[in-house]
């Protein structure tokens, strides 16, 4: 994850009622929907001859959180790779698998490793660190995967937090329905972070290696304010302002809270890949996201955002009260606000080309 307001953004760990492991069906549904795409992409693009000299196929999942979705994604990849070997008559040469689970150091790795599937067919390793930087030795990975992580920025744009800047985002917690200056600041930060992300992966992935990521986004030509995920965040921001107006939390702290997320269009992703020049886009598909019901959406947002909200507002915020209020707004406004919302995921599949 990333930094928000100087603090590291973590999802709720453990296995409690508000944990991410119990409230992440939104991400799980995206992984399920992309399974056949993963199978097809690996079948068509994995050249096993490139890896014939290695008896270990190395996979990294970036932004793994605390499970269980990362295990599902990894198993889909391993199944597809094994099928590829078998389809070419190389059953006896199927490699062993080593999987690197990455997230920042504050992630709940204890719960992650306690939850590892006992029947797994891979060796598991934890790798702490931010994926906008290098994490692995040069040309050491064969496959990189990430789901619901690449949209998280390395930081909130500096201008957005500066009271003297035209991009100061007073009274809002994200960019989508803000001024042009705020939107442009987020666009620039996204471009910068994607440059760093792709540059790091280009050094870590072997020539001919593969990378896939699933990320919530928005259709080409649509405005940021139309994206489903942004509409949901705007309603959360309005709940915080309601609580501030009642004196229950500090309005100054609401002004200083900005989520480091950006939901790109396919055109923006394609442009970032082309600027990097080290990968070829083998597949990019829009995967529709089923609209969750208000209660499930509220639980997912609490599991994903509750920790950073508690860190930012400290003891003055009552998360039960906040998310009860959000649930009521979802119930009242769900069809009028979200009926036209663009709820999509982007599935992007890349191949490492050339050499450094």
C-alpha positions in Angstrom: 0.0 0.0 0.0 1.0 3.6 0.1 1.4 6.7 2.3 -1.6 8.9 3.2 -1.1 12.0 5.3 2.4 10.7 6.2 1.1 7.4 7.5 1.2 4.0 5.8 -2.1 2.8 4.5 -2.9 -0.7 5.7 -6.0 -2.8 5.3 -7.5 -4.2 8.5 -5.5 -7.4 9.4 -6.5 -10.5 11.3 -9.7 -12.4 10.9 -12.2 -10.2 12.8 -15.6 -9.1 11.7 -14.1 -5.9 10.1 -11.0 -7.6 8.7 -10.1 -7.4 5.0 -9.8 -11.2 4.9 -13.5 -11.3 5.8 -14.6 -8.4 3.6 -12.8 -8.5 0.3 -15.3 -10.1 -2.0 -15.0 -7.1 -4.4 -11.4 -8.1 -5.1 -12.1 -11.8 -5.1 -14.9 -11.4 -7.7 -12.4 -9.5 -9.9 -9.8 -12.4 -9.6 -12.5 -14.9 -10.3 -13.7 -13.0 -13.4 -10.1 -12.8 -14.7 -9.3 -16.5 -14.2 -10.1 -17.4 -17.8 -8.1 -14.4 -19.1 -5.1 -15.5 -17.1 -5.4 -19.0 -18.5 -5.7 -17.7 -22.1 -2.9 -15.2 -21.7 -0.4 -17.7 -20.2 -1.4 -20.4 -22.8 -0.7 -18.0 -25.6 2.3 -16.0 -24.3 4.4 -18.2 -22.0 7.4 -19.5 -23.8 8.6 -22.4 -21.6 11.8 -22.7 -23.6 13.0 -19.5 -22.1 12.8 -21.0 -18.7 14.2 -24.5 -19.6 17.5 -23.7 -17.8 15.7 -23.1 -14.5 14.0 -25.7 -12.4 12.2 -23.0 -10.3 9.4 -20.8 -11.6 9.3 -17.6 -9.6 6.1 -15.7 -9.0 5.6 -12.5 -7.1 2.2 -11.1 -5.9 2.5 -7.4 -5.2 0.2 -5.8 -2.7 -0.8 -9.2 -1.3 -2.5 -7.9 1.8 -3.3 -10.6 4.4 -5.2 -13.1 2.3 -7.2 -15.0 1.2 -7.4 -13.4 -2.3 -3.7 -13.6 -2.9 -3.8 -17.4 -2.6 -6.6 -17.7 -5.1 -4.7 -15.5 -7.6 -1.4 -17.4 -7.2 -3.1 -20.8 -7.6 -4.8 -19.6 -10.8 -1.3 -18.7 -12.2 0.3 -22.0 -11.1 -2.5 -24.0 -12.6 -2.2 -22.2 -15.9 1.6 -22.6 -16.0 1.3 -26.3 -15.3 -1.4 -26.7 -18.0 0.9 -25.0 -20.5 3.8 -27.4 -19.7 1.4 -30.4 -20.0 0.0 -29.2 -23.3 3.4 -29.3 -24.8 4.2 -32.8 -23.5 6.6 -31.6 -20.8 4.9 -33.1 -17.8 8.2 -34.4 -16.4 9.7 -30.9 -16.7 7.1 -29.0 -14.8 9.2 -26.7 -12.5 8.9 -26.2 -8.8 7.3 -22.9 -7.8 8.5 -20.2 -5.5 6.0 -17.5 -4.6 6.9 -14.1 -3.1 4.1 -12.4 -1.2 4.8 -8.7 -1.1 3.3 -5.8 0.8 4.7 -3.0 3.0 6.3 -3.9 6.3 3.1 -2.9 8.3 1.1 -5.6 6.5 -0.3 -8.5 8.7 2.1 -11.1 7.4 1.4 -13.2 10.5 -2.2 -13.8 9.5 -1.0 -14.3 5.9 1.3 -17.1 6.7 -1.0 -18.7 9.2 -3.6 -18.8 6.5 -1.4 -20.4 3.8 -3.3 -23.3 2.1 -1.9 -26.5 3.5 -2.2 -28.2 0.1 -0.2 -25.5 -1.8 2.2 -26.6 -4.5 4.7 -23.8 -4.0 7.3 -22.5 -1.5 6.2 -19.3 0.1 8.3 -16.3 1.0 7.4 -12.8 2.4 8.9 -9.7 0.9 8.2 -6.4 2.7 8.6 -3.1 0.9 6.8 -0.7 -1.4 6.4 -2.0 -5.0 7.1 1.5 -6.5 10.7 0.6 -5.7 12.9 -2.4 -6.6 12.2 -5.4 -4.4 14.0 -8.3 -6.1 17.3 -9.1 -7.8 17.8 -8.2 -11.4 16.1 -10.7 -13.9 15.0 -13.0 -11.1 11.2 -13.2 -11.6 9.2 -15.1 -14.3 5.8 -13.8 -13.4 4.5 -10.8 -11.5 0.9 -10.4 -10.5 -1.0 -7.7 -8.7 -4.7 -7.2 -8.0 -6.4 -4.1 -6.5 -3.0 -2.5 -5.7 -1.6 -0.6 -8.7 -4.2 2.1 -8.4 -2.7 3.1 -5.0 -0.2 5.9 -5.3 3.1 6.1 -3.5 1.9 9.3 -1.9 -0.7 12.0 -2.0 0.4 14.7 -4.4 2.2 17.5 -2.5 0.2 20.3 -4.0 -3.0 18.8 -2.7 -1.8 19.1 0.9 -0.5 22.6 0.5 -2.9 25.3 1.8 -1.2 27.9 -0.4 -1.5 25.8 -3.6 -4.4 26.1 -6.1 -4.6 22.3 -5.8 -5.4 22.4 -2.1 -8.2 19.9 -1.7 -10.1 21.5 1.1 -13.2 19.6 2.3 -12.6 16.5 0.1 -10.9 13.3 0.7 -10.1 12.4 -3.0 -9.8 14.1 -6.4 -12.7 13.1 -8.6 -15.2 15.9 -8.0 -12.6 18.5 -7.2 -10.9 21.3 -9.2 -8.9 20.9 -12.4 -5.7 21.6 -10.4 -6.4 18.7 -8.0 -7.3 16.3 -10.8 -4.1 17.2 -12.7 -2.0 16.8 -9.6 -3.3 13.2 -9.2 -2.8 12.5 -12.9 0.8 13.6 -12.7 1.4 11.5 -9.6 -0.1 8.5 -11.2 2.1 8.9 -14.3 5.2 9.3 -12.1 4.3 6.2 -10.0 3.6 4.1 -13.0 6.9 5.1 -14.4 8.7 3.9 -11.2 6.6 0.8 -10.9 7.2 -0.4 -14.5 10.9 0.6 -14.4 11.4 -1.5 -11.2 9.5 -4.5 -12.7 11.5 -4.2 -16.0 14.7 -4.8 -14.0 13.3 -7.7 -11.9 11.5 -9.7 -14.7 13.5 -11.9 -17.0 13.3 -11.2 -20.8 10.2 -12.9 -22.0 8.7 -12.9 -18.5 5.1 -12.0 -17.8 3.2 -9.6 -15.7 -0.6 -9.3 -15.0 -2.5 -6.9 -13.0 -6.2 -6.3 -12.2 -7.1 -2.8 -11.2 -10.4 -0.9 -10.7 -10.6 1.8 -13.3 -12.9 3.8 -15.5 -13.8 3.5 -19.2 -12.0 5.7 -21.8 -13.7 9.0 -22.2 -15.6 8.9 -18.9 -15.1 11.5 -16.2 -13.4 10.7 -12.9 -16.6 11.6 -11.1 -18.6 9.0 -13.0 -16.4 6.1 -11.7 -18.2 3.9 -9.2 -15.3 3.7 -6.8 -14.9 7.5 -6.8 -18.7 8.0 -6.2 -18.4 5.7 -3.1 -15.4 7.7 -1.8 -17.3 10.9 -2.3 -20.1 9.7 -0.1 -17.6 8.7 2.6 -16.2 12.2 2.4 -19.6 13.7 2.8 -20.1 11.6 5.9 -16.9 12.9 7.4 -18.0 16.5 6.7 -21.3 15.8 8.3 -19.5 14.6 11.5 -17.2 17.6 11.3 -20.1 20.0 11.0 -21.6 18.5 14.2 -18.3 18.9 16.0 -17.6 15.2 16.3 -14.3 15.3 14.4 -12.0 18.1 13.4 -12.8 19.9 10.1 -9.1 20.7 9.7 -8.4 17.0 9.8 -11.0 16.3 7.2 -9.3 19.0 5.0 -5.9 17.3 5.4 -7.2 13.8 4.6 -6.7 12.7 1.0 -6.7 9.1 -0.2 -3.7 8.2 -2.4 -5.7 6.4 -5.1 -6.2 7.1 -8.8 -8.4 5.2 -11.2 -7.0 5.2 -14.7 -8.5 4.6 -18.1 -7.2 2.0 -20.5 -5.7 4.8 -22.6 -3.7 6.0 -19.6 -2.4 2.5 -18.8 -1.4 2.0 -22.4 0.4 5.3 -22.5 2.3 4.5 -19.3 3.4 1.1 -20.8 4.5 2.7 -24.0 6.5 5.4 -22.2 8.4 2.7 -20.3 9.2 0.8 -23.5 10.2 -2.4 -21.7 6.9 -4.3 -22.0 4.5 -5.2 -24.7 0.8 -5.3 -24.0 -0.4 -8.7 -24.9 -3.9 -8.3 -23.6 -6.0 -5.5 -22.1 -9.6 -6.3 -21.2 -12.4 -4.4 -19.4 -13.9 -6.8 -16.9 -17.3 -5.6 -15.6 -17.6 -5.5 -11.9 -20.9 -6.6 -10.3 -22.4 -3.8 -8.3 -22.2 -4.8 -4.6 -25.2 -4.2 -2.3 -24.9 -1.3 0.2 -24.1 -3.4 3.2 -21.3 -5.3 1.5 -19.9 -2.2 -0.1 -19.8 -0.5 3.3 -18.1 -3.4 4.9 -15.5 -3.6 2.2 -14.7 0.1 2.5 -14.4 -0.2 6.3 -12.0 -3.1 5.9 -9.9 -1.3 3.4 -10.0 2.3 4.8 -10.7 1.9 8.5 -7.1 1.7 9.6 -6.0 4.9 7.9 -9.1 6.7 9.1 -8.3 5.7 12.7 -4.6 6.7 12.3 -5.6 10.1 10.8 -8.4 11.1 13.2 -7.0 9.1 16.2 -9.4 8.6 19.1 -11.8 11.4 18.1 -13.5 9.3 15.4 -16.1 6.6 16.1 -15.8 4.2 13.1 -19.1 2.5 14.0 -20.9 5.9 13.8 -19.1 6.8 10.6 -19.9 3.6 8.7 -23.4 3.4 10.0 -23.9 6.9 8.5 -22.3 5.7 5.3 -24.5 2.7 5.1 -27.6 4.9 5.5 -26.4 7.1 2.6 -25.8 4.1 0.5 -29.3 2.8 1.2 -30.8 6.2 0.4 -28.8 7.1 -2.7 -27.7 3.7 -4.1 -29.7 3.7 -7.3 -29.7 7.4 -7.9 -26.0 7.8 -7.3 -24.6 4.5 -8.4 -27.2 3.6 -11.1 -25.0 5.2 -13.8 -21.7 4.5 -12.1 -19.0 2.9 -14.1 -17.9 -0.2 -12.1 -15.2 -1.8 -14.1 -11.9 -3.6 -13.6 -9.0 -3.5 -16.1 -7.1 -6.7 -16.8 -3.7 -5.9 -18.2 -1.2 -8.6 -19.3 2.3 -7.6 -20.3 5.4 -9.4 -21.6 9.0 -8.2 -20.9 10.7 -7.5 -24.1 14.3 -6.7 -25.0 17.1 -6.2 -22.4 18.2 -3.4 -20.2 
